[in-house]
Amino acid sequence: MDTQNPSAPPHAQSRVPGKNHPHARPHSGVIHDNIRHTENFTVIGNHLVQHQELSLLAIGLACYLQSVRQGTAVDIKSLADRFPEGPTRIAAALRELEAHGYLRRTRERTPTGQVVTRTVSCNKPGHRAATTSDKPARRTAAVKDKPPLRKKRLPAVPRPSTTSPALLQAAVDVLAGLRRHDPRLLLSAADAEHLAPGVAAWLEREFTPAAVARALTENLPPEPLTRPAALLAHRLTAQLPPPPPFQPPSDPRHPLQNCDGCDRAFRAPAPGRCRDCRTDLPEAA
């Protein structure tokens, strides 16, 4: 009798479907059906969308903040009007993003005393510190030797005849509202302070705030505005309307005259005699 080989398998083993197969498809889990975007897209890092500590609402809100145009209103009220979540949940999501470095919010005071919140969306927390420390020492020394960049001064603007606080505040309100017409017209506090007298000069010429805003925002160039404050300063000066027609004060009283007969003062449209000295008046019966 032949000796059997105990190590030989009794029959050929079949391959487990999907295991160790280079082209096998998973039985469960997500399958991507992707197409390459060539326009109207935003690059989001996996460190954000796959964050282990952020809530789903915070991740979605961060993606929205990184996708909108610069200057878009992203305060809690505006976000609550845009999305079905209420102000409480949105405020909590913003605090999450702020705690993990995806959002920076600072409060600044304008020249008029108004306190505003500046919001900065960060697509990668800590990237500023990383780029600074990763620079070679020789490159850093070269940067230090360069003269500091100087911001070009804004053109001068017209000045009103009076600088009352109420008039200047109305002018600042007009400038602050320009970003609602075009987000590119978001101004800094310093730019608004420089432009406010020019807007006040328009308001002093009996133009309404809406008319001033329309004159400053109509027919803007389609390309990005690198210096929106300079453009507004030019328009405030070049398109300044003339002052309204002069209107003399309406005073029904006649000017004072000296009587030619008794030298007593009396009111009349022209010089002459007072009532007591006139002989052409009928005597009382």
C-alpha positions in Angstrom: 0.0 0.0 0.0 1.2 3.4 -0.9 2.1 5.8 1.9 -0.1 8.9 2.0 1.4 12.4 2.3 -0.2 13.9 5.5 0.8 17.5 4.5 -1.0 17.5 1.2 -4.4 19.3 1.3 -7.4 17.0 0.6 -8.6 19.3 -2.1 -7.7 22.6 -3.8 -8.6 25.6 -1.6 -10.8 28.2 -3.3 -9.8 32.0 -3.2 -11.8 34.0 -0.8 -13.7 36.6 -2.9 -12.3 40.1 -2.6 -9.3 39.1 -0.4 -5.8 39.9 -1.7 -7.3 40.8 -5.1 -6.0 44.1 -6.5 -9.2 44.9 -8.3 -11.7 43.8 -5.8 -14.4 46.2 -4.7 -15.5 46.4 -1.0 -18.8 44.9 0.0 -19.6 48.0 2.3 -18.4 51.5 2.9 -18.3 54.6 0.7 -17.4 54.4 -3.0 -16.1 57.6 -4.6 -17.5 58.7 -7.9 -15.3 61.8 -8.5 -14.7 64.3 -11.3 -11.9 66.9 -11.3 -13.1 70.4 -10.6 -11.8 73.1 -12.9 -13.8 76.1 -11.7 -15.9 77.3 -8.7 -14.3 75.1 -6.1 -12.5 75.4 -2.7 -9.6 73.3 -1.5 -10.3 72.0 2.0 -7.7 70.0 4.0 -8.4 66.6 5.4 -7.2 67.8 8.8 -10.4 69.8 8.9 -13.0 67.5 7.3 -11.7 64.5 9.2 -11.0 66.3 12.5 -11.4 64.0 15.5 -12.7 66.6 18.0 -14.8 69.0 16.0 -18.5 68.5 15.6 -20.1 67.9 12.2 -21.7 71.3 12.4 -18.4 73.0 13.1 -16.7 71.2 10.2 -19.5 72.1 7.8 -19.5 75.7 9.0 -15.7 75.9 8.6 -16.0 74.7 5.0 -18.6 77.3 4.3 -16.5 80.1 5.8 -13.5 79.1 3.6 -15.7 79.0 0.5 -17.3 82.5 0.6 -15.9 85.6 -0.8 -13.8 87.9 1.3 -16.0 90.5 3.0 -19.1 88.3 3.3 -20.9 88.9 6.5 -20.4 85.8 8.8 -21.7 87.1 12.1 -24.1 84.9 14.1 -27.2 86.6 12.9 -26.2 86.4 9.2 -25.3 82.7 9.5 -28.6 82.0 11.3 -30.5 83.6 8.5 -28.5 81.5 5.9 -28.8 78.1 7.6 -31.6 76.2 9.4 -29.5 75.9 12.6 -30.4 78.5 15.3 -28.1 81.2 16.7 -27.2 79.1 19.8 -25.9 76.1 17.8 -24.0 78.3 15.3 -22.4 80.3 18.2 -21.3 77.0 19.8 -19.8 75.8 16.4 -17.9 79.1 16.0 -16.4 78.7 19.5 -15.3 75.2 18.5 -13.5 76.5 15.4 -12.0 79.3 17.5 -10.7 76.9 20.1 -9.0 74.7 17.5 -7.4 77.6 15.6 -9.7 77.6 12.5 -11.2 80.9 13.4 -9.8 84.2 14.8 -12.2 86.9 16.1 -11.0 90.2 17.4 -13.0 93.2 18.6 -11.9 96.7 17.4 -13.2 100.1 18.1 -13.8 102.5 15.2 -12.9 106.2 15.3 -16.6 107.0 16.1 -16.5 104.7 19.2 -18.4 101.8 17.6 -17.1 98.3 18.5 -17.0 95.8 15.5 -15.8 92.2 15.3 -13.2 91.2 12.7 -13.4 87.5 11.7 -10.6 85.6 10.1 -11.1 82.1 8.7 -7.9 79.9 8.8 -7.6 77.0 6.3 -4.7 75.5 8.4 -4.2 76.5 12.0 -0.7 77.5 12.9 0.5 78.0 9.3 1.8 81.5 10.0 4.1 80.3 12.8 5.2 77.3 10.7 6.1 79.3 7.7 8.1 81.8 9.8 10.1 79.1 11.6 10.8 77.0 8.5 12.7 79.8 6.7 16.4 79.4 6.5 18.6 81.7 8.6 20.2 83.3 5.6 16.7 84.1 4.1 15.6 85.5 7.4 18.6 87.8 7.6 18.0 89.0 4.0 14.4 89.9 4.9 15.5 91.9 7.9 17.8 94.0 5.7 14.9 95.0 3.4 13.3 98.4 4.2 9.8 98.2 5.5 7.0 98.4 3.1 5.2 101.7 3.2 1.5 101.9 2.4 0.6 104.5 -0.2 -1.3 107.5 1.3 -4.9 107.9 0.2 -5.9 110.9 -1.9 -7.3 113.9 -0.2 -11.1 114.2 0.0 -13.4 117.3 0.1 -14.1 118.9 3.5 -17.5 120.1 4.8 -18.0 123.6 6.1 -19.0 122.2 9.5 -17.7 119.1 11.2 -20.5 118.3 13.6 -20.4 114.9 15.3 -23.8 114.0 13.9 -22.8 114.8 10.3 -19.6 112.8 10.6 -21.4 109.8 12.2 -23.9 109.9 9.3 -21.0 109.8 6.9 -19.3 106.9 8.6 -22.7 105.0 8.5 -22.8 105.5 4.7 -19.2 104.1 4.4 -19.9 101.1 6.6 -23.0 100.2 4.5 -21.1 100.1 1.2 -20.0 96.5 1.7 -23.7 95.5 1.5 -23.7 96.8 -2.1 -20.4 95.2 -2.9 -18.3 93.0 -0.5 -15.1 94.5 -2.1 -15.9 97.8 -0.5 -15.2 96.6 3.0 -13.1 99.4 4.6 -10.9 99.5 7.6 -11.5 101.9 10.5 -8.6 104.1 9.4 -9.9 104.3 5.8 -13.4 105.2 7.0 -12.0 108.0 9.2 -10.1 109.4 6.2 -13.1 109.3 3.8 -15.8 110.5 6.3 -15.3 114.2 5.7 -15.7 113.7 1.9 -19.0 111.9 2.4 -20.0 114.7 4.9 -19.4 117.3 2.1 -21.9 115.5 -0.1 -24.5 115.2 2.7 -24.0 118.9 3.4 -25.0 119.6 -0.3 -28.4 118.1 0.5 -27.7 114.6 -0.9 -29.4 111.8 1.0 -27.2 108.9 2.3 -28.8 106.6 -0.3 -27.9 108.9 -3.1 -24.3 109.1 -1.9 -24.0 105.3 -1.6 -25.4 105.0 -5.1 -22.9 107.4 -6.6 -20.0 105.6 -4.9 -21.1 102.0 -5.9 -22.4 102.4 -9.4 -20.4 101.1 -12.4 -17.6 99.6 -10.4 -14.9 97.8 -12.4 -15.3 94.0 -12.6 -11.8 93.2 -11.7 -10.6 92.9 -8.0 -10.2 96.2 -6.2 -6.7 96.4 -4.7 -7.3 99.8 -3.0 -11.1 100.3 -2.6 -10.5 103.3 -0.3 -8.5 105.1 -3.0 -11.2 104.5 -5.6 -13.8 106.0 -3.2 -11.6 109.0 -2.4 -11.3 109.7 -6.2 -15.1 109.5 -6.7 -15.8 111.7 -3.7 -13.5 114.4 -5.2 -14.1 114.0 -8.9 -17.9 113.8 -8.7 -18.5 116.3 -5.9 -21.7 118.2 -6.8 -22.0 122.0 -6.5 -23.6 123.5 -3.4 -27.4 124.1 -3.5 -28.7 127.5 -4.7 -28.5 130.2 -2.1 -31.8 131.0 -0.4 -31.9 134.3 1.5 -33.6 134.0 4.9 -37.3 134.8 4.8 -37.9 137.7 7.2 -41.3 139.4 6.8 -40.2 142.4 8.8 -38.9 145.5 6.9 -35.5 146.9 7.8 -35.1 149.8 10.2 -35.1 153.3 8.7 -34.5 156.8 10.2 -37.4 159.2 9.7 -36.5 162.2 7.6 -38.7 164.4 9.7 -38.1 163.5 13.4 -35.1 161.1 13.0 -36.9 158.4 14.8 -36.4 154.8 13.9 -39.2 153.0 12.1 -39.6 149.9 9.9 -40.3 150.5 6.2 -39.2 149.0 2.8 -37.4 152.3 1.9 -36.2 155.5 3.6 -38.8 158.3 4.2 -41.0 159.6 7.0 -42.5 157.8 9.8 -46.3 157.5 10.2 -46.5 160.5 12.6 -44.6 162.8 10.2 -46.4 161.9 7.0 -49.0 164.4 5.8 -50.6 162.2 3.2 -52.2 159.8 5.7 -55.9 160.4 6.5 -56.5 161.8 10.0 -58.6 159.7 12.4 -62.1 161.0 12.9 
